[in-house]
Amino acid sequence: MLGIPLIQNNKNEYIYDVKYSPSEKNKSNVRGPQINDALPLHPDHGGLLGMYCLQSAENGGCTLLGNVKKIHDEINILRPDLLQILN
């Protein structure tokens, strides 16, 4: 086992399809995996991310990941005075 699985949505699913649903687009509680708009940068919980693609998108599909531990260590080297503010 690599870690503790986290529930991903209000249906208590651990794994779900990331699929564009046009009917969901204008709903106030729509989530990123249901629409085809770019998402702003945001944090996700957990130290391991798994994605499995069954079919390539016609366009897009780029994911930008960052390592929080590496960012913390760089701030500690370059500007340790900022760590207290960020905590």
LUMZAMI-297459 format. One record per residue (C-alpha): residue number from 1; chain; x, y, z. Coordinates in nm, 3 decimals, padded with zeros to 5 digits. Example, Ala and Ser with C-alpha at 12.3 -4.5 7.8 and 13.67 -1.06 7.14 Angstrom:
node fimar: 1 nuvo: A x: 01.230 y: -00.450 z: 00.780
node fimar: 2 nuvo: A x: 01.367 y: -00.106 z: 00.714
***
This chain:
node fimar: 1 nuvo: A x: 00.000 y: 00.000 z: 00.000
node fimar: 2 nuvo: A x: 00.137 y: 00.340 z: -00.098
node fimar: 3 nuvo: A x: -00.077 y: 00.554 z: 00.130
node fimar: 4 nuvo: A x: -00.428 y: 00.620 z: 00.257
node fimar: 5 nuvo: A x: -00.681 y: 00.674 z: -00.025
node fimar: 6 nuvo: A x: -00.881 y: 00.997 z: -00.005
node fimar: 7 nuvo: A x: -01.246 y: 01.039 z: -00.099
node fimar: 8 nuvo: A x: -01.262 y: 01.252 z: -00.414
node fimar: 9 nuvo: A x: -01.621 y: 01.377 z: -00.426
node fimar: 10 nuvo: A x: -01.958 y: 01.398 z: -00.250
node fimar: 11 nuvo: A x: -02.046 y: 01.048 z: -00.375
node fimar: 12 nuvo: A x: -01.765 y: 00.909 z: -00.153
node fimar: 13 nuvo: A x: -01.578 y: 00.781 z: -00.458
node fimar: 14 nuvo: A x: -01.206 y: 00.714 z: -00.441
node fimar: 15 nuvo: A x: -01.172 y: 00.675 z: -00.818
node fimar: 16 nuvo: A x: -01.394 y: 00.843 z: -01.078
node fimar: 17 nuvo: A x: -01.404 y: 00.932 z: -01.443
node fimar: 18 nuvo: A x: -01.270 y: 01.270 z: -01.550
node fimar: 19 nuvo: A x: -01.509 y: 01.339 z: -01.831
node fimar: 20 nuvo: A x: -01.651 y: 01.655 z: -01.988
node fimar: 21 nuvo: A x: -02.022 y: 01.693 z: -01.918
node fimar: 22 nuvo: A x: -02.172 y: 01.989 z: -02.110
node fimar: 23 nuvo: A x: -02.487 y: 01.979 z: -01.896
node fimar: 24 nuvo: A x: -02.276 y: 02.050 z: -01.584
node fimar: 25 nuvo: A x: -02.101 y: 02.361 z: -01.721
node fimar: 26 nuvo: A x: -02.334 y: 02.627 z: -01.575
node fimar: 27 nuvo: A x: -02.399 y: 02.464 z: -01.237
node fimar: 28 nuvo: A x: -02.262 y: 02.650 z: -00.935
node fimar: 29 nuvo: A x: -02.112 y: 02.340 z: -00.774
node fimar: 30 nuvo: A x: -01.945 y: 02.200 z: -01.087
node fimar: 31 nuvo: A x: -01.597 y: 02.055 z: -01.038
node fimar: 32 nuvo: A x: -01.300 y: 02.084 z: -01.269
node fimar: 33 nuvo: A x: -01.305 y: 01.726 z: -01.400
node fimar: 34 nuvo: A x: -01.657 y: 01.778 z: -01.539
node fimar: 35 nuvo: A x: -01.581 y: 02.079 z: -01.757
node fimar: 36 nuvo: A x: -01.323 y: 02.158 z: -02.022
node fimar: 37 nuvo: A x: -01.207 y: 02.494 z: -01.886
node fimar: 38 nuvo: A x: -00.859 y: 02.548 z: -01.749
node fimar: 39 nuvo: A x: -00.843 y: 02.541 z: -01.370
node fimar: 40 nuvo: A x: -00.649 y: 02.795 z: -01.166
node fimar: 41 nuvo: A x: -00.349 y: 02.666 z: -00.975
node fimar: 42 nuvo: A x: -00.473 y: 02.499 z: -00.657
node fimar: 43 nuvo: A x: -00.351 y: 02.258 z: -00.389
node fimar: 44 nuvo: A x: -00.467 y: 01.900 z: -00.363
node fimar: 45 nuvo: A x: -00.422 y: 01.692 z: -00.050
node fimar: 46 nuvo: A x: -00.196 y: 01.392 z: -00.044
node fimar: 47 nuvo: A x: 00.157 y: 01.313 z: -00.141
node fimar: 48 nuvo: A x: 00.082 y: 01.087 z: -00.434
node fimar: 49 nuvo: A x: -00.119 y: 01.161 z: -00.746
node fimar: 50 nuvo: A x: -00.228 y: 00.891 z: -00.984
node fimar: 51 nuvo: A x: -00.382 y: 00.954 z: -01.324
node fimar: 52 nuvo: A x: -00.463 y: 00.696 z: -01.587
node fimar: 53 nuvo: A x: -00.562 y: 00.807 z: -01.936
node fimar: 54 nuvo: A x: -00.777 y: 00.578 z: -02.148
node fimar: 55 nuvo: A x: -00.789 y: 00.816 z: -02.444
node fimar: 56 nuvo: A x: -00.583 y: 01.121 z: -02.532
node fimar: 57 nuvo: A x: -00.759 y: 01.455 z: -02.554
node fimar: 58 nuvo: A x: -00.778 y: 01.632 z: -02.890
node fimar: 59 nuvo: A x: -00.606 y: 01.929 z: -02.727
node fimar: 60 nuvo: A x: -00.509 y: 02.048 z: -02.383
node fimar: 61 nuvo: A x: -00.466 y: 01.805 z: -02.101
node fimar: 62 nuvo: A x: -00.157 y: 01.971 z: -01.959
node fimar: 63 nuvo: A x: -00.092 y: 01.931 z: -01.588
node fimar: 64 nuvo: A x: 00.145 y: 02.146 z: -01.383
node fimar: 65 nuvo: A x: 00.269 y: 01.991 z: -01.058
node fimar: 66 nuvo: A x: 00.482 y: 02.139 z: -00.784
node fimar: 67 nuvo: A x: 00.669 y: 01.983 z: -00.495
node fimar: 68 nuvo: A x: 00.575 y: 02.162 z: -00.172
node fimar: 69 nuvo: A x: 00.873 y: 02.020 z: 00.018
node fimar: 70 nuvo: A x: 01.114 y: 02.148 z: -00.250
node fimar: 71 nuvo: A x: 00.946 y: 02.492 z: -00.247
node fimar: 72 nuvo: A x: 00.971 y: 02.504 z: 00.133
node fimar: 73 nuvo: A x: 01.340 y: 02.410 z: 00.124
node fimar: 74 nuvo: A x: 01.416 y: 02.676 z: -00.141
node fimar: 75 nuvo: A x: 01.239 y: 02.945 z: 00.064
node fimar: 76 nuvo: A x: 01.434 y: 02.829 z: 00.370
node fimar: 77 nuvo: A x: 01.759 y: 02.880 z: 00.176
node fimar: 78 nuvo: A x: 01.672 y: 03.206 z: -00.001
node fimar: 79 nuvo: A x: 01.434 y: 03.382 z: 00.240
node fimar: 80 nuvo: A x: 01.404 y: 03.197 z: 00.573
node fimar: 81 nuvo: A x: 01.237 y: 03.508 z: 00.719
node fimar: 82 nuvo: A x: 00.929 y: 03.436 z: 00.507
node fimar: 83 nuvo: A x: 00.865 y: 03.086 z: 00.642
node fimar: 84 nuvo: A x: 00.698 y: 03.215 z: 00.960
node fimar: 85 nuvo: A x: 00.463 y: 03.433 z: 00.752
node fimar: 86 nuvo: A x: 00.372 y: 03.141 z: 00.523
node fimar: 87 nuvo: A x: 00.298 y: 02.904 z: 00.811
***
